[in-house]
Amino acid sequence: MTDIGGFQINFTYYLREVVERVVSHLPIIDITNKLNHTDISALVKPGKYISAQLAFYFKEEEPYKDYEFQRKKAYYRGNKIRLEFSFNAWECTSSSARFDHMTSRRVITPVLFVTSVIKEKGWIIISTSCLAVGSHFDDNRVGSNYVNI
């Protein structure tokens, strides 16, 4: 996204407000401290909304090109659990997110819609669609709607 006379900052605030309003009405399951096969098998199903503050790896699925679709994959792996989503890095609302915060290995807090859960060779692979990503929410309005189990 390019900065067109302050448009980017206005868009960012608008998008933040929309995401917070939508997410505040979703039953989000926080799996941050439930990364074991028993809890994941019981809680995480297709059609559920989940979130977790974890260290995700980021990799480019297509070479970088200015002003074009830039597909990346983000994934967490640990305890024989893999949690993954793909996204268009061009649609990050800041260049620091695109070129720093969503690269390499970073701790993030995504809000995710579960599309599939597959058990394969002792692993649980959770594929998701990402609704929003942030990091280290101090004033966690999103977290106030979490389902605590």
TITI-385455 format. One line per field, with one value per residue (C-alpha): residue number from 1; z, x, y. Coordinates in nm, 4 decimals. Layout:
! TITI-385455
resi <- c(NUM, ...)
up <- c(Z, ...)
east <- c(X, ...)
north <- c(Y, ...)
END
This chain:
! TITI-385455
resi <- c(1, 2, 3, 4, 5, 6, 7, 8, 9, 10, 11, 12, 13, 14, 15, 16, 17, 18, 19, 20, 21, 22, 23, 24, 25, 26, 27, 28, 29, 30, 31, 32, 33, 34, 35, 36, 37, 38, 39, 40, 41, 42, 43, 44, 45, 46, 47, 48, 49, 50, 51, 52, 53, 54, 55, 56, 57, 58, 59, 60, 61, 62, 63, 64, 65, 66, 67, 68, 69, 70, 71, 72, 73, 74, 75, 76, 77, 78, 79, 80, 81, 82, 83, 84, 85, 86, 87, 88, 89, 90, 91, 92, 93, 94, 95, 96, 97, 98, 99, 100, 101, 102, 103, 104, 105, 106, 107, 108, 109, 110, 111, 112, 113, 114, 115, 116, 117, 118, 119, 120, 121, 122, 123, 124, 125, 126, 127, 128, 129, 130, 131, 132, 133, 134, 135, 136, 137, 138, 139, 140, 141, 142, 143, 144, 145, 146, 147, 148, 149)
up <- c(0.0000, -0.0917, 0.1148, -0.0819, 0.1079, 0.4469, 0.3068, 0.4512, 0.8140, 0.7765, 0.6178, 0.8991, 1.1686, 0.9768, 0.9262, 1.2923, 1.4019, 1.1659, 1.2765, 1.6471, 1.6055, 1.4115, 1.6374, 1.9519, 1.8441, 1.7645, 2.0084, 1.9818, 2.1501, 2.2852, 2.2300, 2.3414, 2.6477, 2.5013, 2.2511, 2.3170, 2.1140, 2.3710, 2.3974, 2.0279, 1.9260, 2.1632, 2.0902, 1.7331, 1.4602, 1.1143, 1.1480, 1.4850, 1.5496, 1.7312, 1.8372, 1.9907, 2.0772, 1.9314, 1.7398, 1.3741, 1.0843, 0.7646, 0.4169, 0.0752, -0.1569, -0.4504, -0.5236, -0.4072, -0.6667, -0.5956, -0.6082, -0.6702, -0.4873, -0.2462, -0.1118, 0.2100, 0.4421, 0.8197, 1.0358, 1.3924, 1.4673, 1.8024, 2.0060, 1.6741, 1.5985, 1.2911, 1.2655, 0.9296, 0.7131, 0.3871, 0.3298, 0.0824, 0.2317, -0.0030, 0.1984, 0.5270, 0.6431, 0.6939, 0.5323, 0.8730, 0.8996, 0.5440, 0.5615, 0.9320, 1.1602, 0.9159, 0.8211, 0.9512, 1.2923, 1.4978, 1.7883, 1.6655, 1.7731, 1.4759, 1.4827, 1.2655, 1.1131, 1.1070, 0.7602, 0.8207, 1.0843, 0.9571, 1.1529, 0.9576, 1.0715, 1.4358, 1.3594, 1.3824, 1.0927, 1.1377, 0.8227, 0.8728, 0.7129, 0.8866, 0.9868, 1.1617, 1.3003, 1.5792, 1.8418, 2.2187, 2.2737, 2.5959, 2.5768, 2.4483, 2.3491, 2.1201, 2.4170, 2.6159, 2.3900, 2.4189, 2.5191, 2.8266, 2.8612)
east <- c(0.0000, 0.1454, 0.1179, -0.1087, -0.1218, -0.1964, -0.4497, -0.2540, -0.2810, -0.6538, -0.7062, -0.5094, -0.7282, -1.0450, -0.9327, -0.8339, -1.1805, -1.3555, -1.1398, -1.1877, -1.5657, -1.5873, -1.3476, -1.5260, -1.8292, -1.6426, -1.5981, -1.2183, -1.0383, -0.6968, -0.4710, -0.1475, -0.1133, -0.2901, -0.0343, -0.0650, -0.2421, -0.5172, -0.6268, -0.5833, -0.7856, -1.0663, -1.0754, -0.9629, -1.2088, -1.2845, -1.5146, -1.3719, -1.1890, -0.8572, -0.5722, -0.2312, 0.0648, 0.3501, 0.6751, 0.5823, 0.8202, 0.7590, 0.8622, 0.7978, 0.5982, 0.6641, 0.9568, 0.9147, 0.7950, 0.7026, 0.3307, 0.2216, 0.0658, 0.3257, 0.2148, 0.3824, 0.3260, 0.3386, 0.3663, 0.4288, 0.5626, 0.6214, 0.5031, 0.4263, 0.1685, 0.1865, -0.0353, -0.0232, -0.1751, -0.0912, -0.1342, -0.0676, 0.2166, 0.1364, -0.1815, 0.0036, -0.0892, 0.2709, 0.6048, 0.7537, 0.5004, 0.5712, 0.9514, 1.0253, 0.7452, 0.6203, 0.9589, 1.2024, 1.0796, 0.8609, 0.6208, 0.2763, -0.0839, -0.3017, -0.6791, -0.7490, -1.0427, -0.9716, -1.0206, -0.8821, -0.7224, -0.5234, -0.3388, -0.0382, 0.2633, 0.2128, 0.1621, -0.1515, -0.1563, -0.3978, -0.4621, -0.6289, -0.7401, -0.5993, -0.8409, -0.5897, -0.2376, -0.0845, 0.1790, 0.1965, -0.1439, -0.1115, -0.4649, -0.6081, -0.9657, -0.9494, -0.8599, -1.1625, -1.3795, -1.1626, -1.3237, -1.1317, -1.1365)
north <- c(0.0000, 0.3367, 0.6520, 0.8843, 1.2116, 1.0621, 0.8168, 0.5256, 0.6423, 0.7123, 0.3726, 0.2081, 0.3670, 0.2786, -0.0814, -0.1112, 0.0056, -0.2378, -0.5322, -0.4534, -0.4319, -0.7577, -0.9474, -0.8276, -1.0335, -1.3567, -1.6464, -1.6634, -1.9526, -1.8571, -2.1582, -1.9903, -2.2140, -2.5175, -2.6401, -3.0104, -3.2757, -3.3358, -2.9701, -2.8955, -3.2034, -3.1032, -2.7295, -2.6634, -2.7588, -2.6190, -2.3194, -2.2077, -1.8810, -1.9099, -1.6895, -1.7493, -1.5309, -1.7363, -1.7125, -1.7577, -1.8118, -1.6170, -1.7183, -1.5726, -1.7929, -1.5613, -1.3271, -0.9667, -0.7130, -0.3524, -0.2722, -0.6302, -0.9237, -1.0658, -1.4018, -1.5115, -1.8040, -1.7740, -2.0804, -2.1886, -2.5325, -2.6954, -2.9950, -3.1687, -2.8981, -2.6784, -2.3699, -2.1899, -1.9198, -1.7425, -1.3709, -1.0934, -0.8871, -0.6005, -0.5439, -0.4898, -0.1406, -0.0304, -0.0937, -0.1808, -0.4658, -0.5773, -0.5604, -0.6204, -0.7411, -1.0062, -1.1522, -1.4121, -1.5337, -1.2997, -1.3204, -1.2189, -1.2573, -1.3516, -1.3908, -1.6936, -1.8802, -2.2553, -2.4040, -2.7552, -2.9741, -3.2711, -3.5385, -3.6600, -3.8649, -3.7710, -3.4001, -3.1879, -2.9415, -2.6513, -2.4486, -2.1140, -1.7921, -1.4867, -1.2089, -0.9814, -0.9818, -0.7800, -0.8260, -0.8011, -0.6408, -0.4399, -0.3011, -0.6258, -0.5490, -0.8495, -1.0714, -0.9588, -1.1754, -1.4855, -1.8099, -1.9218, -2.2977)
END
